[in-house]
Amino acid sequence: MAVLEEPIKEVLTIKNYIGGEWVESKSDRILDVINPANQKLLAKVPISTREEIDEAVQVAKETFPMWRNTTPLARVRYLFRLKELLEENFEEVSRVQTMEHGKTIDESRGETRRGIEMVEVATGIPALMQGALVEDIAVGIDEFAYRQPLGVFGVIGPFNFPFMVPLWFIPFALACGNTVVVKPSSEDPISQTKIAELAEEAGIPPGVWNVVNGGRDVVTGMLEHPDIEGICFVGSTPVGRDVIYKKCGETGKRCAAQCGAKNFVLVMPDANLDRTIRSCMTSFYGNTGQRCLSGANLVVVGEGLNEHEFNAFYDKIVNAFVKSASQIRVGYGLDENVQMGPLRDTKKKNRLIDVIQKGIDEGAKLLLDGRNIKLVEDLPHDAFLNPSVFTEVTPDMYIGKEELFGPIASIMKAKNLDEAIDMIHGNPFGNATSIFTQSGKWTRKFVHDVKVGNVGINIGIVAPMAFFPFGGMKDSFFGVLHGQKESIDFFTDRKVAIQRWF
Amino acid sequence: MEITTASAAISYITTVEENSAKLYENLAQKHSEDKETFLSLAKENKRNEKSIKYAYYGVISDKLEACFCFENLDTDNYSIKTELSEGIAYPDKLKELVDTEKKIQKFLLDAAKQSKSLVPDVSWILERVGKKRAKRVATLESLLDKGAK
């Protein structure tokens, strides 16, 4: 199978998009954007200054009255045009994601489709942001509730879904009548540049959609800016909780911070083994484990089994899991037969190598060692790790407790469903969890009892559609309203009017 | 060539449909007596290609197991040829076409079966296109019968 053609042919200079103009940053701090699969330079991205974020917010603020008074129908017509352009450029933007992030082409196309889905759902805003009316709250008096946009919102994107995640928020913010300033991840900023180019082509008025590339200064600038009404953030828990959420509280901003995870996947004795294992491969190793919905701890549950049966069931699961994981084809994501790409960069790989050693030091058993690099083609090993599998992991070990964000699976045992749920509740995160079973009784109990935001039943990646909120509890989410459809409440304020005519 | 991912399968199958369409269009030029039949088969190939792409691009999502939906699906086991042997008589061409259509059908149905629980929309369209192959086989066999009479 041939490697698909690369859409980026020469090194790009990433610019900021402010007030409808593509402007080069004045910053002297420039970072390289490297294709993690072949280590080729793709782009140069600026670490913009505080003045540049201030300028973008000012422009977005000045544009807000015009955009807010553009009718919802007219606003969504821009989004319809954007949706068409995204469809036309579907393959190109997907391949760009693979080049800048490392994920496989199937994964990139999945990301593109889910991003477009957000735009599609946001085009329903004339119906979705309707208010309420009750006639005759007293004789001759009516009461209305409106939803009104607030102003400028900041969107801070993560490296692991460079295309899709900012789209969890931007289309809804815009459709509701707000303006945005987007800060893409400086590790893979090209996708957001491409989307902004398409937004410009769609005719979205200058100043409505702004992009400022950068790092901490840009984020701090957003958080401290008095004219930003709210922040949408997706990233790690320490940053989301201790920086974003805290600062938004101090400055009175709305905050939706979707953060880290440690997701438990339960396999019950009646699970369909073949389908479960294949689903687990996507869950644990899809996106090279770099997603907040990835499976991390596989819990083999011995509900209703005696000790001998439980041990036999456990061995069967472990053997099947290790066999499948060891067969995963690792390589460049533009090779269509590759099932897992590299990590985003070498630094992340080196951190995971330390994590693997830590697991060994803590007494877990490394059954499959991903440090032994085996690729389907000749590529520099810099950012690659193969799948790893640990057994004899306990929930208090570092590898059983912390978010690893890489292709490392920890297999655990629980005597019964209650014990498995207790394990999940003992962990500070609450982003996603799955159960593989044919039992309605176990499923009902699990879905009812487990304190986790996204729950899968025979689904390894519990990715909510755009027309559902993207859940998340405990240390996985900071805020009140989640992304996707629920963000319509986030991006609007309620105003009540009571009227009487003399 | 072993196929493991949805992307690889879609690329392979749509290439087969594209090449089949070209093959039938060429045959329509060379064999005017069966021109309409060959052109309609070519048209169907193009429709299939489009339907398969729509299904894949329309539902591909990060929640589906697109990278892990096939196991032991090797194109070498099917020997699908979308070119005819050179210098053979018309009835032999028809026999080769029947053979190829049967192989494509088997490939499509096997691929559909393997991906059923993992990428169900893709599986569904592969099965539908695969099942329709039986009608194409019957059409080509009827041309063979017509020639024999």
Interface residues (C-beta under 8 A of the other chain):
Chain A: M1 F90 T104 I105 D106 E107 R109 G110 E111 R113 R114 R275 R278 S279 M281 T282 G286 N287 R291 L293 S324 R329 E336 N337 V338 Q339 M340 I459 G460 I461 V462 A463
Chain B: M1 E2 I3 T4 T5 A6 S7 A8 S11 Y12 Y57 G58 V59 I60 S61 D62 K63 L64 E65 A66 C67 F68 C69 E71 S117 L118
